Amino acid sequence: MKKLIALFATTAVASGSAMGAIALSGSASVSYDDNGSAASATTYDADLTITGTAGSTTFTQSMDIDAGTDAATNGDIGVTASTLTTKIGPVTITADMYDEDDAATVSSTGGLKADSGDNRSVTVSLDAPIGDATLGLDDSGDVTVSGTFSGVTVAHTVQDGADKTVGSASIAGMDISLTNDGGDTDWTIGTTIAGTAVTLNSDKGVTATFGVTGNTVVVTHTAERAAAASTTTTKYSTSQRDAFTTVAISRSLTSGATLAATYDTLNDSLTLKASVAF
């Protein structure tokens, strides 16, 4: 009996120690959309992230636990991300073990995902002794050099085909980001004027956010989008879409929940949403 009790105690301690290295986080929401002249609809969303840590190794798995129609099209039911990261001295190894192309066929951008094959990957990064720069090499042979120099953050990827450069900086009260991918350039400029945060981008989109913490109004204008074919970079084909504007009002409650109302001129719809994050 004493041996059994000792064994149980040891097992309990081991289990408790393992659980102490596991962190849970997530969110849940319910939305009602009147859909303008179309039939109204109620949607549900619940997401859960599990993070396990052992020494310098971390495993993270994210799941869409309400499943919905995703269960019918996704081989990895509910999974949205699965990443394993470990650090050995100056070397960091990251394995992306989730193939996004196996997920839902309709993207949040309004287009359709194009199956580009297995896009799981392993990346090896080295904190090289060259200032603040970091060198990265993934299993496709792409080499990335990134770092922050004089307040400017730059990442340059040498890859098969066209190279990609991403840069960002804060200059004279403005947050600027710039991406050049194979000759195609996208940029975003953000600043705050009289308490209102304004963001402009190269797609002629404008976003203005104002209010106080826990009670905000966000006005977003999205320019007209032309039809585009799927590419290796985007993996999306998109249909034409007219310009539209959304107005979102959000308020945090003392209960921990957040209430939001969003009006969308694209289909004259009003969406009411209650959500909570933990």
Summary of the structure (lengths in Angstrom):
residues: 278
radius of gyration: 23.0
end to end distance: 42.2
largest distance: 75.1
contacts: 698
relative contact order: 0.11
helix: 9%
strand: 56%
